[in-house]
Amino acid sequence: MKRSDEAIETLIVHGDHSLDPMTGALSPPLYPCSTFAFKTAQQGADLFENPMSGYFYTRISNPTIDLLRKKIAILEGAEEGLAFASGMAAIHAVIIALVKYGENIVISDTVYGGTYKLLTEVISKLGIEVRWVNFLDLDEIKQNIDLNTKFLFVETPANPTMIVYNIALLAEVSHKFNIPLIVDNTFMTPYLQRPLLLGADVVVHSATKYICGHADVVAGLVATNKSYFEKILTVLIETGGIISPFDAWLLLRGIKTLHVRMKRHSENALKMALFLENHKMVKRVLYPGLQSHPQYNLSKSQCLDFGGIIAFEINGDIEECKIVLDNLNVFTLAISLGDIDSLIQHPLTMTHSSYSKEMLKKAGITPSMIRLSIGLENIEDLIKDIDQALNKAYTLVKK
């Protein structure tokens, strides 16, 4: 049986690596070195001619990092993978590799706040036009594509509103115009959603989140085909946004439990979302696993499960949100997501505070919105914790 024919759970555990060929070690070895010696002068010359054929400097390649690159490629069904020092470094490299001065990119109007800030404060200064579009409206997307458009970029589900976009339809649109579709797959991971198999061309991850799973690494990953790989690799090498070998090793360790963790995240999140839907202090719950979600059927067909992120709006404003956030015992008030710990934050004043008022309205990010990253704790403890915090806010509202 070929590794590509194995189930995703088996690929998560093994990838293309089972035993270290030199020692038989079950755990992949860590190579925390910057420089590798040449055996001969000719080997050195050959490696500079073909840098990816061996090892001589970790900014170019490293055995531990290469295992991670191959692992994400296998999990996403890609030809190649790349590893970066952060998710933002990965997104930046993809953009710089595919777009130049005078060209434009079409982006979903709801993305992570860091991505928004990168595009508005860095990329736009390079003479690259960023076009923010409602990706639920295919006609609007088509109207914003011209001869200078170089790709479509989407997060699905969107951060923090949990809008789910149809990857296959977006791929059809992008390919009709001969441009790639880039998908940020951070929320779903390759266990729950595999965008390349649905027609996307490039997948990016903030591996800091679920792929790591333990809040001890900042990293980014890209999976794509050989043609885009070469372009993105050049940017990675020449700008130096590389992951450290140690962080790559930690990610290889974290990935091995990805499927087990994602099942529990999803199971807990659905129970929490169902509870929140019936709470007197909650106005609206945004979770793709609820039948009330506008893209519930799409989520069922596009994803293996619904993930661990929930957004909800309370019957109140920022001050009431602060009461909820300040009165929790099990949840941790912190940004980021995908950890084994449950996290809570306020998008408007935290992760998406860089959004303009116009973009906040366009994206549907309201003052009363709270985002949860549901962890692996006992779900009854999580529900009790959020319930008592919501009840405190409700009591003050009633006064």
C-alpha positions in Angstrom: 0.0 0.0 0.0 1.3 3.5 -0.9 1.3 6.1 1.9 -1.0 8.2 -0.2 -3.6 5.5 -0.1 -3.6 5.3 3.7 -6.3 6.8 5.9 -5.7 10.3 7.2 -5.3 9.1 10.8 -2.5 6.7 9.7 -0.8 9.5 7.7 -1.0 11.8 10.8 0.8 9.3 12.9 3.4 8.1 10.3 3.5 10.5 7.3 6.5 9.2 5.3 8.5 8.7 8.4 8.4 5.6 10.7 12.0 4.9 11.8 15.2 6.9 11.6 17.2 5.1 8.9 20.5 5.7 10.7 19.6 4.5 14.2 16.1 3.0 14.1 14.9 5.7 16.5 11.1 5.9 16.6 11.1 9.6 17.4 12.5 11.7 14.5 16.0 13.1 15.4 16.5 16.8 16.1 19.3 18.6 14.1 19.8 21.9 16.0 22.8 23.0 13.9 23.2 26.0 11.5 25.9 24.5 9.3 26.7 21.2 7.7 30.2 20.2 6.5 31.0 19.3 2.9 32.7 16.0 2.3 34.5 17.4 -0.7 34.9 20.8 -2.5 32.9 19.3 -5.4 30.0 18.4 -3.1 30.0 22.0 -1.9 29.8 23.3 -5.4 27.1 20.8 -6.3 25.0 21.8 -3.3 25.1 25.5 -4.2 24.1 24.5 -7.7 21.1 22.4 -6.4 20.5 23.6 -2.8 17.6 21.2 -2.0 19.6 18.1 -2.8 21.4 18.0 0.5 22.3 20.1 3.6 24.8 22.8 4.1 23.0 25.7 5.9 19.7 25.5 7.9 18.3 28.7 6.3 18.3 26.6 3.1 17.4 23.2 4.4 17.6 21.0 7.5 16.8 17.3 8.1 14.3 18.0 10.9 12.6 20.8 9.0 12.4 18.6 5.9 10.5 15.9 7.8 7.9 18.6 8.8 7.7 19.9 5.2 7.1 16.4 3.9 4.5 15.7 6.6 2.3 18.7 5.8 2.5 17.9 2.1 1.3 14.4 2.7 -1.5 15.4 5.0 -2.8 18.1 2.6 -2.4 15.9 -0.4 0.2 18.3 -1.9 3.4 17.8 -3.9 5.5 20.0 -1.6 5.4 21.7 1.8 7.2 24.6 3.4 7.8 25.6 7.0 8.1 29.1 8.4 8.8 31.0 11.6 5.1 32.0 11.9 1.8 31.9 10.1 2.2 35.5 9.1 5.7 34.7 7.6 4.0 32.0 5.5 1.2 34.3 4.3 3.7 37.1 3.5 6.0 34.7 1.5 3.0 33.4 -0.5 1.9 36.9 -1.4 5.4 38.2 -2.3 6.1 35.1 -4.4 3.0 35.5 -6.5 2.3 39.2 -6.8 4.4 42.3 -7.8 4.0 46.0 -8.1 1.0 47.2 -10.1 -1.0 43.9 -9.7 -3.9 43.1 -7.4 -5.2 40.3 -5.2 -8.8 39.5 -4.3 -9.3 38.7 -0.6 -12.3 37.6 1.5 -13.5 40.5 3.6 -13.3 38.5 6.8 -9.8 37.3 7.8 -7.6 37.2 10.8 -6.6 40.6 12.1 -2.9 40.0 11.6 -3.6 39.1 7.9 -5.7 42.3 7.5 -2.9 44.4 9.0 -0.2 42.8 6.8 -2.3 43.5 3.7 -3.3 47.1 4.6 -0.1 48.3 6.2 2.7 46.4 4.4 1.5 44.8 1.2 -0.5 47.8 0.0 2.7 50.0 0.4 4.4 47.8 -2.2 2.1 49.0 -4.9 -0.1 45.9 -4.7 -3.8 46.6 -4.7 -5.9 44.6 -2.1 -9.5 44.1 -3.1 -11.8 43.1 -0.2 -14.8 41.1 -1.4 -17.7 39.2 0.0 -16.7 35.6 -0.9 -20.3 34.4 -0.5 -21.1 36.3 -3.7 -19.4 34.7 -6.6 -20.6 37.4 -9.0 -18.9 40.1 -6.8 -15.7 38.0 -6.9 -15.8 37.8 -10.7 -16.5 41.5 -11.0 -13.3 42.3 -9.0 -11.0 40.1 -11.1 -9.1 41.6 -14.0 -6.0 40.9 -16.0 -3.8 42.1 -13.1 -5.4 39.9 -10.5 -3.0 37.2 -9.3 -4.9 35.1 -6.8 -8.0 34.7 -4.6 -7.4 34.3 -0.8 -9.9 33.0 1.7 -10.1 31.7 5.3 -12.8 29.1 5.8 -14.3 29.1 8.3 -13.7 32.8 8.6 -12.1 34.3 11.7 -14.0 35.2 13.9 -17.5 35.1 12.3 -17.3 31.4 11.3 -18.7 32.0 7.8 -18.0 28.9 5.7 -17.0 29.3 2.1 -17.4 26.8 -0.7 -13.9 25.9 -1.7 -14.8 23.9 -4.8 -16.9 26.8 -6.2 -14.2 29.3 -5.4 -11.6 27.1 -7.1 -13.8 26.9 -10.2 -13.9 30.7 -10.3 -10.2 31.1 -9.8 -9.3 28.6 -12.5 -11.7 30.1 -15.0 -9.5 33.2 -14.7 -6.3 31.2 -14.6 -5.3 32.3 -11.2 -4.7 30.2 -8.0 -7.0 29.9 -5.0 -5.2 30.2 -1.6 -6.9 28.8 1.4 -6.0 29.5 5.1 -6.9 26.1 6.6 -5.8 27.0 10.2 -9.2 26.5 11.8 -9.9 23.1 10.3 -6.4 21.5 9.9 -5.8 18.8 7.2 -7.7 16.3 9.4 -11.0 18.1 9.1 -10.6 19.8 5.7 -8.3 19.3 2.8 -8.7 22.3 0.4 -6.3 21.0 -2.2 -8.5 18.0 -2.8 -11.4 20.4 -3.3 -9.5 22.3 -6.0 -7.4 24.9 -4.1 -3.8 25.5 -5.2 -2.1 26.7 -2.1 -2.9 26.0 1.6 -1.5 28.0 4.5 -1.6 27.3 8.2 -0.7 29.1 11.4 0.8 25.9 12.8 0.9 27.8 16.1 -2.7 26.7 16.5 -4.1 23.2 16.2 -1.1 21.6 14.4 1.0 22.4 17.4 -1.8 22.1 19.9 0.1 22.8 23.0 0.8 26.6 22.9 4.6 26.2 22.8 5.4 27.0 19.2 5.0 29.9 16.8 5.1 28.6 13.2 3.6 28.6 9.7 3.2 26.0 7.0 2.4 26.0 3.3 1.3 23.0 1.1 1.1 23.4 -2.7 2.3 22.0 -6.0 5.8 22.1 -7.5 5.3 25.2 -9.6 4.2 27.4 -6.7 6.6 25.7 -4.3 9.7 27.0 -6.2 8.5 30.6 -6.1 7.6 30.5 -2.4 10.7 28.7 -1.5 12.8 31.4 -3.0 11.1 34.0 -0.9 11.5 31.9 2.2 15.2 31.3 1.7 16.1 34.9 0.7 14.0 36.6 3.4 15.0 34.2 6.1 11.7 33.6 7.7 12.6 30.0 8.6 11.4 27.8 11.4 13.9 26.6 14.0 14.7 22.9 13.9 13.5 22.6 17.5 10.2 24.1 16.7 9.9 21.8 13.7 10.6 18.9 16.0 7.9 20.0 18.4 5.4 20.3 15.6 6.2 16.8 14.4 5.5 15.6 17.9 2.3 17.6 18.1 0.9 16.5 14.8 0.9 12.8 15.9 -2.2 13.4 18.1 -3.9 15.9 15.7 -6.8 13.6 14.8 -7.5 12.6 18.4 -7.4 16.2 19.6 -9.6 17.5 16.7 -12.3 14.9 17.5 -12.4 16.1 21.1 -12.3 19.8 20.2 -15.2 19.3 17.8 -17.2 17.2 20.3 -16.8 19.7 23.1 -17.5 22.7 20.8 -20.8 21.3 19.5 -22.0 20.7 23.1 -21.0 24.2 24.1 -22.7 25.7 21.0 -25.9 23.9 21.7 -25.8 25.2 25.3 -25.1 28.8 24.3 -28.0 28.7 21.8 -30.4 28.4 24.7 -28.9 30.8 27.1 -30.9 33.9 28.0 -27.8 36.2 27.8 -26.9 35.0 24.3 -28.3 36.7 21.2 -26.7 34.5 18.4 -24.3 31.6 18.2 -22.0 31.2 15.1 -20.8 27.6 14.9 -20.9 25.5 11.6 -22.1 22.4 13.5 -25.4 24.0 14.4 -28.3 23.5 12.1 -29.1 27.2 12.5 -25.7 28.1 10.8 -26.3 29.4 7.3 -23.6 27.1 5.8 -24.4 24.0 7.9 -25.0 21.7 4.9 -21.9 23.0 3.1 -19.8 22.4 6.3 -21.1 18.8 6.5 -20.1 18.1 2.9 -16.8 20.0 2.9 -15.4 19.0 6.4 -15.1 15.8 8.4 -16.3 17.6 11.5 -16.9 21.2 12.6 -13.9 22.2 14.6 -13.3 23.8 18.0 -14.0 27.5 17.4 -17.3 29.2 18.4 -18.3 32.9 18.1 -21.4 34.2 19.8 -23.0 37.6 20.5 -24.5 38.5 23.8 -27.4 40.7 24.7 -25.2 43.6 25.7 -22.2 45.6 24.5 -18.5 45.8 25.2 -18.9 46.4 28.9 -21.1 43.3 29.3 -18.5 41.3 27.3 -15.8 42.5 29.7 -17.9 41.2 32.6 -18.1 37.7 31.0 -14.4 37.7 30.1 -13.3 38.9 33.6 -15.3 36.3 35.6 -14.1 32.9 34.2 -12.3 30.2 36.1 -11.7 27.4 33.7 -11.4 29.4 30.4 -8.2 31.4 30.0 -8.6 35.0 28.7 -6.0 35.0 25.9 -5.8 35.4 22.1 -4.7 32.5 19.8 -6.6 29.3 19.5 -6.2 25.6 19.0 -4.6 24.8 22.3 -5.6 21.9 24.6 -6.7 24.7 27.0 -10.0 26.6 26.4 -9.4 30.2 25.5 -11.7 33.2 25.3 -11.3 36.7 23.7 -13.1 39.7 22.4 -12.4 40.2 18.6 -13.3 43.8 18.3 -10.8 45.0 21.0 -8.3 42.2 20.6 -7.5 40.1 17.5 -9.4 42.3 15.1 -8.7 45.7 16.7 -6.7 46.7 13.6 -9.9 46.6 11.4 -11.3 49.9 10.3 -14.9 50.7 11.3 -16.0 50.1 7.7 -14.3 46.7 7.6 -15.7 45.7 11.0 -19.2 46.4 9.7 -18.5 44.7 6.4 -17.2 41.6 8.1 -20.0 41.5 10.7 -17.7 41.8 13.7 -19.8 43.4 16.4 -19.1 44.9 19.9 -21.1 42.1 21.5 -19.1 39.3 19.8 -17.0 36.8 21.9 -14.8 34.1 20.4 -14.2 30.8 22.1 -11.5 28.2 21.4 -12.8 25.1 23.0 -10.1 22.9 24.6 -10.0 19.3 25.8 -11.3 19.8 29.4 -14.4 18.2 30.7 -17.3 19.9 28.8 -19.5 20.1 31.8 -16.9 22.2 33.6 -16.6 24.5 30.6 -20.3 24.9 30.4 -20.7 25.7 34.1 -17.9 28.2 33.8 -19.3 30.1 30.9 -22.8 29.9 32.4 -21.9 31.6 35.7 -20.0 34.3 33.8 -22.9 35.0 31.5 -25.3 35.0 34.4 -23.2 37.7 36.2 -23.4 39.9 33.1 -27.2 39.2 32.8 -27.8 40.2 36.4 -26.0 43.6 35.8 -27.9 44.2 32.5 -31.2 43.6 34.3 -30.2 46.2 37.0 
